[in-house]
Amino acid sequence: MPKYLITGSYNAEGVKGLMAEGGTARKAQAYAIVESLGGTIEAFYYAFGSDDLYSFVDFPDVASAVAAAGTISSSGRVSAKLTPLITAEEMDAGAAKAKSTKWRAPGA
């Protein structure tokens, strides 16, 4: 299954909800939405900094990943960012294809 990094940033109302419900309750909600879309969570962490949470997630397809991130962000209390992750083997396959790709840089 394709793997994604989901990062999230809470706004003030989201932080209030997190503090009221607790981290494990919000983690359970994350697992519930991912599993309802056929995915699995490999890891889930809270953090301090520009992002408040990090999660490594497997989804069966892109549409499921988009549905999860969109549903989470539509709450208005947390902004989810979805990043597709690429294996070393996928990078090798892309590099091999790039060797036969023709492209001219702008202005070249």
C-alpha positions as CSV (number, residue, x, y, z in Angstrom):
1,M,0.0,0.0,0.0
2,P,1.2,3.5,-0.7
3,K,2.7,5.2,2.4
4,Y,2.1,8.8,3.5
5,L,3.3,11.2,6.1
6,I,0.4,13.1,7.6
7,T,1.4,16.2,9.6
8,G,-1.1,18.4,11.4
9,S,-1.3,21.7,13.1
10,Y,-4.0,22.6,15.6
11,N,-5.5,26.1,15.8
12,A,-6.4,27.5,19.2
13,E,-9.8,25.8,19.3
14,G,-8.2,22.5,18.3
15,V,-5.6,22.8,21.1
16,K,-8.4,23.4,23.6
17,G,-10.2,20.3,22.4
18,L,-7.0,18.3,22.5
19,M,-6.3,19.5,26.1
20,A,-9.9,18.7,27.1
21,E,-10.1,15.2,25.5
22,G,-6.5,14.1,25.8
23,G,-4.0,12.8,23.4
24,T,-5.1,9.2,23.4
25,A,-8.7,10.1,22.6
26,R,-7.6,12.1,19.6
27,K,-5.2,9.3,18.6
28,A,-8.2,6.9,18.7
29,Q,-10.1,9.3,16.3
30,A,-7.2,9.3,13.9
31,Y,-7.1,5.5,13.9
32,A,-10.8,5.3,13.4
33,I,-10.8,7.5,10.3
34,V,-7.8,5.8,8.7
35,E,-9.1,2.3,9.4
36,S,-12.6,3.3,8.0
37,L,-10.9,4.1,4.7
38,G,-9.0,0.8,4.6
39,G,-5.7,2.2,5.9
40,T,-3.4,1.5,8.8
41,I,-1.3,3.8,11.0
42,E,2.3,2.7,11.4
43,A,3.2,5.5,13.9
44,F,1.5,8.5,15.5
45,Y,3.3,11.2,17.5
46,Y,2.6,14.6,18.9
47,A,5.3,17.3,18.7
48,F,6.1,20.8,19.5
49,G,7.1,23.1,16.7
50,S,5.5,24.1,13.4
51,D,3.5,20.9,13.3
52,D,1.7,19.4,16.2
53,L,1.4,15.8,15.1
54,Y,3.2,13.4,12.8
55,S,1.8,10.1,11.5
56,F,3.0,7.5,9.1
57,V,0.0,5.9,7.3
58,D,-0.6,3.3,4.7
59,F,-3.7,3.8,2.4
60,P,-5.0,1.5,-0.3
61,D,-5.2,4.3,-2.8
62,V,-4.7,8.1,-3.3
63,A,-8.5,8.8,-3.0
64,S,-8.5,7.3,0.5
65,A,-5.6,9.4,1.6
66,V,-7.2,12.5,0.2
67,A,-10.5,11.7,2.0
68,A,-8.7,11.3,5.3
69,A,-6.7,14.6,5.1
70,G,-9.7,16.5,3.7
71,T,-12.0,15.2,6.4
72,I,-9.6,16.1,9.1
73,S,-8.9,19.6,7.7
74,S,-12.6,20.3,7.1
75,S,-13.1,20.4,10.9
76,G,-11.4,23.8,10.9
77,R,-9.6,23.0,14.1
78,V,-6.6,21.1,12.6
79,S,-4.9,21.5,9.3
80,A,-3.7,18.2,7.9
81,K,-0.9,18.0,5.3
82,L,-0.5,14.9,3.2
83,T,2.9,13.9,1.8
84,P,3.4,10.8,-0.3
85,L,6.5,8.9,0.7
86,I,8.7,7.3,-1.9
87,T,10.7,4.1,-1.3
88,A,14.4,3.8,-2.4
89,E,13.3,1.3,-5.1
90,E,10.6,3.7,-6.4
91,M,13.2,6.5,-6.5
92,D,15.5,4.1,-8.5
93,A,12.6,3.4,-11.0
94,G,12.0,7.1,-11.4
95,A,15.7,7.8,-11.9
96,A,15.8,5.1,-14.6
97,K,12.8,6.6,-16.4
98,A,14.3,10.1,-16.2
99,K,17.4,9.0,-18.2
100,S,15.2,8.6,-21.3
101,T,13.0,11.6,-20.7
102,K,13.5,14.7,-23.0
103,W,13.0,18.1,-21.4
104,R,14.4,21.5,-22.2
105,A,14.9,23.9,-19.2
106,P,13.2,27.4,-19.5
107,G,15.4,29.7,-21.5
108,A,17.9,27.0,-22.5
